Amino acid sequence: MGLLDLFGLGNKSDNIQEYMTRGAVIIDVRTSGEFREGHIKNSKNIALDTISNKIQEIKNLKKPIIVCCKSGMRSSQAASILKSHGIEVINGGGWESLQNKL
């Protein structure tokens, strides 16, 4: 891990690929309505406002997590919440951008 990675400024595409090779689960933190309008295949929908109630469920996945949303703002909040609970997580940003990196 480089110095830039400590500040979340490393190469996000490389980090995403590394997470995916380790079997990461993608969690889309948009609302269920937004999720229905389009999402990454096989991603899980856990809205940001419910994520704190799903910590144990997410820990039970025993996988690294990539969170995404529409623009990256909600997924940034979700990543902070999950990190504070000891979950290995990266903010994938907007779901459409993330989909292009997969």
C-alpha positions in Angstrom: 0.0 0.0 0.0 1.4 3.3 -1.0 1.1 6.7 0.7 -1.6 7.8 -1.7 -3.7 4.7 -0.8 -3.7 5.8 2.9 -5.6 8.9 1.8 -7.8 7.1 -0.7 -5.9 8.7 -3.6 -4.4 5.6 -5.0 -5.4 4.1 -8.4 -9.1 3.2 -7.7 -9.3 0.9 -10.8 -6.4 -1.2 -9.5 -7.9 -1.4 -6.1 -11.3 -2.4 -7.5 -9.7 -5.1 -9.6 -7.7 -6.4 -6.6 -10.9 -6.5 -4.6 -12.8 -8.3 -7.4 -10.1 -11.0 -7.7 -10.6 -11.6 -4.0 -14.3 -12.2 -4.5 -15.6 -8.8 -3.4 -19.3 -8.3 -3.0 -20.7 -5.1 -4.6 -23.3 -3.3 -2.4 -25.3 -0.6 -4.1 -26.5 1.9 -1.4 -29.1 3.7 -3.5 -32.8 3.4 -2.7 -34.6 0.3 -4.0 -36.4 2.4 -6.6 -33.1 3.7 -8.0 -31.7 0.2 -7.9 -34.6 -1.2 -9.9 -33.9 1.4 -12.6 -30.5 -0.1 -13.2 -27.7 -1.7 -11.3 -24.6 -3.9 -11.6 -25.4 -7.5 -12.2 -25.2 -9.6 -9.0 -24.8 -6.5 -6.8 -26.7 -6.3 -3.5 -29.0 -3.4 -2.7 -28.7 -2.2 0.9 -29.8 1.5 1.0 -27.5 3.9 2.9 -30.3 4.6 5.5 -30.5 0.9 6.5 -26.8 -0.1 6.2 -26.1 0.4 10.0 -28.8 -2.2 10.7 -27.1 -4.7 8.3 -23.6 -4.7 9.7 -23.7 -8.3 10.9 -25.3 -9.5 7.7 -22.4 -7.8 5.8 -19.8 -9.2 8.1 -21.2 -12.7 7.6 -20.4 -12.4 3.9 -16.8 -12.8 4.9 -15.7 -11.0 1.7 -14.2 -7.6 0.9 -16.9 -5.0 0.0 -17.2 -2.5 -2.8 -19.9 0.1 -2.2 -21.5 2.2 -5.0 -24.3 4.6 -5.5 -25.3 7.2 -8.2 -22.4 9.7 -7.8 -20.1 8.4 -5.0 -21.4 10.6 -2.2 -23.6 8.0 -0.4 -21.1 5.2 -1.1 -18.5 7.3 0.6 -20.7 7.6 3.7 -21.4 3.9 3.6 -17.7 3.0 3.3 -17.0 5.1 6.4 -19.7 3.4 8.3 -18.5 -0.1 7.3 -14.9 0.7 8.0 -15.8 1.9 11.5 -17.2 -1.6 12.1 -14.0 -3.3 10.9 -15.3 -4.3 7.5 -12.8 -4.3 4.6 -14.4 -1.9 2.1 -13.6 0.4 -0.8 -15.8 3.2 -2.3 -16.4 2.3 -5.9 -18.2 5.6 -6.6 -21.0 5.9 -9.1 -22.4 2.5 -10.2 -22.2 3.2 -13.9 -18.6 4.3 -13.6 -17.8 1.3 -11.5 -19.5 -1.0 -14.0 -17.1 0.2 -16.6 -14.1 -0.7 -14.4 -15.2 -4.3 -13.8 
